[in-house]
Amino acid sequence: MKENSRMVIKLTQRILIVEDEPQIARVLQLELEFEGYETKVTHTGTDGLIAYREGVWDLILLDIMLPEMNGLDVLKRIRKDERMTPVILLTAKSDVKDKVEGLDLGANDYITKPFEFDELLARIRVALRFSKNVTPISNEVTFADLIVNEDTRDVTRAGKSIDLTPREFDLLMHFMRHPKMVQSREQLLNAVWGFDYYGDTNVVDVYIRYLRQKIDSLGSPLFHTVRGVGYVMKES
């Protein structure tokens, strides 16, 4: 059989690098692209989270010590969105506590700086192989006739698809996890926007209005105002 009688199609795998040290980030990018991976680099936790949500990634290299939002907080939000994308933590720390916390939060692996690039490549290959062998599990949450898939971020009500922004989805998921429980604006801010949010608490009211426009308009109201307290998700 001739060697050229078989065509092999190799799909480029995409890796997101979230690393605040420009020199390290650039070396990682060059080395990974030399190995045939497609990459994108961000230097802050906030930008890394935005890049993650705006793209489709086969693996994420995530530094723990990041400006604006540390790597563990980024990891929490990634795993809140989905559980499938492999994440390898990069850390200059040797503290076992940080490594254990990262693994408990859903990291697939970690590597301590300084590291040999061949070792990192091996860990990347293992993580990618593992992710291919994992069978996706449907992770649907329902309330009344509202169905939300946490993994795909699909939202439907009465069979109709609803398009939500990332923040709207996060707010909805918080209500789905705490149905019939009254939530104050402060509780919602802490859960969805984070403890480090210092903006106007009226942002909660704005996003509740968005959810009502998109979800309540398709059936009986699910989002109710509790005067002087906050909001609750319940059937009328």
Secondary structure, DSSP 8 states (H G I E B T S, - for coil): --GGGS-------EEEEE-S-HHHHHHHHHHHHHTT-EEEEE-SHHHHHHHHHHS--SEEEEESS-SSS-HHHHHHHHHHH-S-S-EEEEES---HHHHHHHHHTT-SEEEESS--HHHHHHHHHHHHHHHHH------EEEETTEEEETTTTEEEETTEEE---HHHHHHHHHHHHSTT--EEHHHHIIIII-TT--S-THHHHHHHHHHHHHTGGGSS--EEEETTTEEEE---
